[in-house]
Amino acid sequence: MGADFDRLHPMLRRRFGVSLAAGYACVGRGVMASIRRGPWWTVPFLHIGRIRNILAPYPGENVPFTVENYAYRDPFGRETVTFVRTFDYPHHPERPGRFDATMILGATGRIVDYLGTHQHLAVDLDLAVEEDGSLHLRSDAQRFSAGPLAFPFPMLFSGRADLRESFDDEAGEYVIRLEVRNRTFGFLFGYEGRFTCEFPAAVEAPAHVLPRRHDRRE
């Protein structure tokens, strides 16, 4: 984000300042007031994604969740930050939803978000700072890879994410809202909620937040 990082709300700068040099992690806990999904035909795709911890297939209200951000160096020497979200659905206690992502700064200077347990999807991100110091994130081009197989992922079969995260000074809480839409079929998935964060000292990421496979392609 360059100089724009300094325009973020101070609590967002702390949250997104997780790095190897900073020496701390960010662990957020809160409640998703609403988790929504699109029409019936989106359900199979969401459940396929659940296998690799991409999105969460179940709708719900007042769903407790955690988000874990740890910095580590991946096998290719790239500094990486985890964004692991776990949704503890009251009506599915045996199957918590999980949405895994790991972010790097790509060779072109753009942030790349790898999704899922095996980093099969690499997504370019556009980040902007709003007037109130909140963060606005939008996803762009996507690439799929699995072993020797690699190709640009057709957006007809995927969606673009639009995320806003801010800090409520009065409540002392982070506020998050995400929508994923397909340009042809409309709304696919979304959530909105609030959470608070702790910033524990961390010199390495715990095993449970690391992907099972790292992808070299950016």
C-alpha positions as a Markdown table, in Angstrom:
| # | Residue | x | y | z |
|---|---|---|---|---|
| 1 | Met | 0.0 | 0.0 | 0.0 |
| 2 | Gly | 3.0 | 2.3 | 0.3 |
| 3 | Ala | 2.3 | 5.7 | 1.8 |
| 4 | Asp | -1.4 | 4.9 | 1.9 |
| 5 | Phe | -0.8 | 2.6 | 4.8 |
| 6 | Asp | -0.2 | 5.6 | 7.0 |
| 7 | Arg | -3.7 | 6.9 | 6.2 |
| 8 | Leu | -5.4 | 3.8 | 7.8 |
| 9 | His | -7.0 | 4.2 | 11.2 |
| 10 | Pro | -4.3 | 3.5 | 13.9 |
| 11 | Met | -6.0 | 0.3 | 15.0 |
| 12 | Leu | -6.1 | -0.9 | 11.4 |
| 13 | Arg | -2.4 | -0.1 | 11.0 |
| 14 | Arg | -1.7 | -2.2 | 14.0 |
| 15 | Arg | -3.9 | -5.1 | 12.7 |
| 16 | Phe | -2.4 | -5.1 | 9.3 |
| 17 | Gly | 1.1 | -4.3 | 10.5 |
| 18 | Val | 1.7 | -8.0 | 11.3 |
| 19 | Ser | 5.1 | -8.9 | 9.8 |
| 20 | Leu | 8.3 | -10.8 | 10.6 |
| 21 | Ala | 10.0 | -7.6 | 11.6 |
| 22 | Ala | 7.1 | -6.5 | 13.8 |
| 23 | Gly | 7.3 | -9.7 | 15.9 |
| 24 | Tyr | 3.6 | -10.0 | 16.7 |
| 25 | Ala | 0.5 | -11.7 | 15.5 |
| 26 | Cys | -3.1 | -10.6 | 15.4 |
| 27 | Val | -5.9 | -12.9 | 16.7 |
| 28 | Gly | -9.4 | -11.6 | 16.4 |
| 29 | Arg | -12.5 | -13.0 | 18.0 |
| 30 | Gly | -16.1 | -11.8 | 17.5 |
| 31 | Val | -19.5 | -12.6 | 16.0 |
| 32 | Met | -20.7 | -12.5 | 12.5 |
| 33 | Ala | -24.1 | -11.0 | 12.7 |
| 34 | Ser | -25.0 | -12.5 | 9.3 |
| 35 | Ile | -23.4 | -15.0 | 7.0 |
| 36 | Arg | -25.3 | -15.3 | 3.7 |
| 37 | Arg | -25.1 | -17.3 | 0.5 |
| 38 | Gly | -26.6 | -17.0 | -2.9 |
| 39 | Pro | -29.4 | -18.9 | -4.6 |
| 40 | Trp | -29.7 | -22.7 | -4.3 |
| 41 | Trp | -27.4 | -23.4 | -7.3 |
| 42 | Thr | -24.5 | -21.8 | -5.4 |
| 43 | Val | -24.6 | -24.4 | -2.6 |
| 44 | Pro | -22.7 | -27.2 | -4.5 |
| 45 | Phe | -19.9 | -24.8 | -5.3 |
| 46 | Leu | -19.6 | -23.6 | -1.7 |
| 47 | His | -19.5 | -27.2 | -0.4 |
| 48 | Ile | -16.8 | -28.0 | -3.0 |
| 49 | Gly | -14.9 | -25.0 | -1.7 |
| 50 | Arg | -15.3 | -26.2 | 1.9 |
| 51 | Ile | -13.2 | -29.3 | 1.1 |
| 52 | Arg | -10.2 | -26.9 | 0.6 |
| 53 | Asn | -11.2 | -24.3 | 3.2 |
| 54 | Ile | -12.4 | -21.8 | 0.6 |
| 55 | Leu | -15.4 | -19.8 | 1.8 |
| 56 | Ala | -18.0 | -21.2 | 4.3 |
| 57 | Pro | -21.0 | -23.1 | 2.9 |
| 58 | Tyr | -23.6 | -22.5 | 5.7 |
| 59 | Pro | -25.7 | -19.4 | 6.3 |
| 60 | Gly | -26.3 | -18.2 | 9.8 |
| 61 | Glu | -26.8 | -15.4 | 12.2 |
| 62 | Asn | -24.8 | -14.5 | 15.3 |
| 63 | Val | -22.0 | -17.0 | 14.4 |
| 64 | Pro | -18.9 | -16.8 | 16.6 |
| 65 | Phe | -15.7 | -16.6 | 14.6 |
| 66 | Thr | -11.9 | -16.1 | 14.9 |
| 67 | Val | -9.4 | -14.7 | 12.5 |
| 68 | Glu | -5.7 | -15.5 | 12.8 |
| 69 | Asn | -2.9 | -13.4 | 11.2 |
| 70 | Tyr | 0.6 | -14.7 | 11.6 |
| 71 | Ala | 3.7 | -13.9 | 9.6 |
| 72 | Tyr | 6.1 | -16.5 | 8.3 |
| 73 | Arg | 8.6 | -17.2 | 5.5 |
| 74 | Asp | 7.3 | -19.7 | 3.0 |
| 75 | Pro | 9.5 | -22.4 | 1.4 |
| 76 | Phe | 10.3 | -20.0 | -1.5 |
| 77 | Gly | 11.7 | -17.3 | 0.8 |
| 78 | Arg | 8.7 | -15.0 | 0.5 |
| 79 | Glu | 7.3 | -13.3 | 3.6 |
| 80 | Thr | 3.7 | -14.4 | 4.0 |
| 81 | Val | 0.9 | -13.5 | 6.3 |
| 82 | Thr | -2.0 | -15.8 | 7.2 |
| 83 | Phe | -5.7 | -14.8 | 7.1 |
| 84 | Val | -7.4 | -17.9 | 8.6 |
| 85 | Arg | -11.1 | -17.4 | 9.5 |
| 86 | Thr | -13.0 | -20.1 | 11.5 |
| 87 | Phe | -16.8 | -19.9 | 11.8 |
| 88 | Asp | -18.3 | -21.9 | 14.8 |
| 89 | Tyr | -21.8 | -22.5 | 13.5 |
| 90 | Pro | -24.1 | -23.3 | 16.5 |
| 91 | His | -26.2 | -25.6 | 14.3 |
| 92 | His | -23.1 | -27.4 | 12.8 |
| 93 | Pro | -20.8 | -27.7 | 15.9 |
| 94 | Glu | -19.1 | -30.8 | 14.3 |
| 95 | Arg | -18.3 | -28.9 | 11.1 |
| 96 | Pro | -16.9 | -25.4 | 11.7 |
| 97 | Gly | -16.5 | -23.4 | 8.5 |
| 98 | Arg | -13.0 | -22.3 | 7.6 |
| 99 | Phe | -11.8 | -19.8 | 5.1 |
| 100 | Asp | -8.0 | -19.9 | 4.6 |
| 101 | Ala | -5.9 | -17.4 | 2.8 |
| 102 | Thr | -2.2 | -16.5 | 2.8 |
| 103 | Met | -0.9 | -13.2 | 1.3 |
| 104 | Ile | 2.4 | -12.2 | -0.2 |
| 105 | Leu | 3.8 | -9.2 | -1.9 |
| 106 | Gly | 4.2 | -10.3 | -5.5 |
| 107 | Ala | 7.2 | -9.6 | -7.8 |
| 108 | Thr | 5.2 | -6.8 | -9.6 |
| 109 | Gly | 4.5 | -5.0 | -6.3 |
| 110 | Arg | 0.9 | -6.2 | -6.1 |
| 111 | Ile | -0.5 | -8.2 | -3.2 |
| 112 | Val | -1.4 | -11.8 | -4.1 |
| 113 | Asp | -3.8 | -13.8 | -2.0 |
| 114 | Tyr | -3.6 | -17.6 | -2.1 |
| 115 | Leu | -6.8 | -19.3 | -1.2 |
| 116 | Gly | -7.4 | -22.6 | 0.5 |
| 117 | Thr | -5.4 | -25.3 | 2.1 |
| 118 | His | -3.3 | -26.0 | -1.1 |
| 119 | Gln | -3.0 | -22.5 | -2.5 |
| 120 | His | -4.7 | -23.7 | -5.7 |
| 121 | Leu | -6.1 | -20.2 | -6.4 |
| 122 | Ala | -3.9 | -17.1 | -6.6 |
| 123 | Val | -5.9 | -13.8 | -6.6 |
| 124 | Asp | -4.6 | -10.3 | -7.2 |
| 125 | Leu | -5.9 | -7.7 | -4.7 |
| 126 | Asp | -6.5 | -4.0 | -5.0 |
| 127 | Leu | -6.3 | -2.1 | -1.7 |
| 128 | Ala | -7.5 | 1.4 | -1.0 |
| 129 | Val | -7.9 | 3.6 | 2.1 |
| 130 | Glu | -11.2 | 5.4 | 2.5 |
| 131 | Glu | -11.6 | 8.9 | 3.9 |
| 132 | Asp | -12.5 | 7.6 | 7.4 |
| 133 | Gly | -9.3 | 5.4 | 7.5 |
| 134 | Ser | -11.1 | 2.2 | 6.7 |
| 135 | Leu | -9.7 | -0.4 | 4.3 |
| 136 | His | -11.4 | -1.3 | 1.0 |
| 137 | Leu | -10.2 | -4.5 | -0.6 |
| 138 | Arg | -11.3 | -5.7 | -4.0 |
| 139 | Ser | -10.2 | -8.9 | -5.7 |
| 140 | Asp | -9.1 | -9.0 | -9.4 |
| 141 | Ala | -7.6 | -11.6 | -11.7 |
| 142 | Gln | -7.4 | -15.2 | -10.5 |
| 143 | Arg | -5.1 | -18.0 | -11.5 |
| 144 | Phe | -5.5 | -21.8 | -10.8 |
| 145 | Ser | -2.6 | -24.2 | -10.3 |
| 146 | Ala | -2.2 | -27.8 | -9.3 |
| 147 | Gly | 1.1 | -29.4 | -10.0 |
| 148 | Pro | 2.0 | -28.9 | -13.7 |
| 149 | Leu | -1.6 | -27.7 | -14.4 |
| 150 | Ala | -1.9 | -23.9 | -14.4 |
| 151 | Phe | -4.2 | -21.4 | -16.2 |
| 152 | Pro | -6.1 | -18.1 | -15.7 |
| 153 | Phe | -9.3 | -19.0 | -13.8 |
| 154 | Pro | -12.3 | -18.0 | -15.8 |
| 155 | Met | -14.3 | -15.4 | -13.9 |
| 156 | Leu | -17.6 | -16.8 | -15.3 |
| 157 | Phe | -17.1 | -19.6 | -12.7 |
| 158 | Ser | -15.9 | -17.5 | -9.8 |
| 159 | Gly | -16.6 | -14.2 | -8.1 |
| 160 | Arg | -15.0 | -10.9 | -7.2 |
| 161 | Ala | -14.7 | -10.1 | -3.5 |
| 162 | Asp | -15.5 | -6.6 | -2.1 |
| 163 | Leu | -14.4 | -6.2 | 1.5 |
| 164 | Arg | -14.5 | -3.2 | 3.8 |
| 165 | Glu | -12.9 | -3.2 | 7.3 |
| 166 | Ser | -13.1 | -0.3 | 9.7 |
| 167 | Phe | -12.7 | 0.4 | 13.4 |
| 168 | Asp | -15.6 | 1.7 | 15.7 |
| 169 | Asp | -13.9 | 3.9 | 18.2 |
| 170 | Glu | -16.9 | 4.2 | 20.4 |
| 171 | Ala | -17.4 | 0.4 | 20.7 |
| 172 | Gly | -13.7 | -0.5 | 20.5 |
| 173 | Glu | -14.4 | -3.1 | 17.8 |
| 174 | Tyr | -13.3 | -3.9 | 14.3 |
| 175 | Val | -16.2 | -3.9 | 11.8 |
| 176 | Ile | -16.0 | -6.1 | 8.7 |
| 177 | Arg | -18.3 | -6.6 | 5.7 |
| 178 | Leu | -17.6 | -8.9 | 2.7 |
| 179 | Glu | -19.6 | -9.6 | -0.5 |
| 180 | Val | -18.6 | -12.0 | -3.3 |
| 181 | Arg | -20.4 | -11.5 | -6.6 |
| 182 | Asn | -20.3 | -13.0 | -10.0 |
| 183 | Arg | -20.7 | -10.5 | -12.8 |
| 184 | Thr | -23.2 | -12.7 | -14.5 |
| 185 | Phe | -25.0 | -14.5 | -11.7 |
| 186 | Gly | -24.9 | -11.9 | -9.0 |
| 187 | Phe | -24.5 | -12.4 | -5.3 |
| 188 | Leu | -22.7 | -15.6 | -4.2 |
| 189 | Phe | -21.5 | -15.2 | -0.6 |
| 190 | Gly | -21.1 | -12.6 | 2.1 |
| 191 | Tyr | -20.8 | -11.9 | 5.8 |
| 192 | Glu | -20.7 | -8.9 | 8.2 |
| 193 | Gly | -19.7 | -8.8 | 11.8 |
| 194 | Arg | -17.6 | -7.3 | 14.6 |
| 195 | Phe | -14.6 | -8.4 | 16.5 |
| 196 | Thr | -11.8 | -7.5 | 18.9 |
| 197 | Cys | -8.2 | -8.4 | 18.6 |
| 198 | Glu | -5.2 | -9.4 | 20.7 |
| 199 | Phe | -1.7 | -9.0 | 19.5 |
| 200 | Pro | 0.5 | -11.7 | 21.0 |
| 201 | Ala | 4.2 | -11.8 | 20.5 |
| 202 | Ala | 5.0 | -14.4 | 17.7 |
| 203 | Val | 8.2 | -15.6 | 16.2 |
| 204 | Glu | 6.7 | -18.3 | 14.0 |
| 205 | Ala | 3.2 | -19.3 | 12.8 |
| 206 | Pro | 1.5 | -22.3 | 14.4 |
| 207 | Ala | 1.1 | -25.3 | 12.3 |
| 208 | His | -2.7 | -25.2 | 12.2 |
| 209 | Val | -2.8 | -21.9 | 10.2 |
| 210 | Leu | -0.2 | -23.0 | 7.6 |
| 211 | Pro | -1.3 | -24.3 | 4.1 |
| 212 | Arg | -0.6 | -27.9 | 3.3 |
| 213 | Arg | 1.0 | -26.9 | 0.0 |
| 214 | His | 2.7 | -23.8 | -1.1 |
| 215 | Asp | 2.6 | -22.6 | -4.7 |
| 216 | Arg | 5.5 | -20.9 | -6.4 |
| 217 | Arg | 3.5 | -19.1 | -9.1 |
| 218 | Glu | 2.4 | -15.5 | -8.5 |
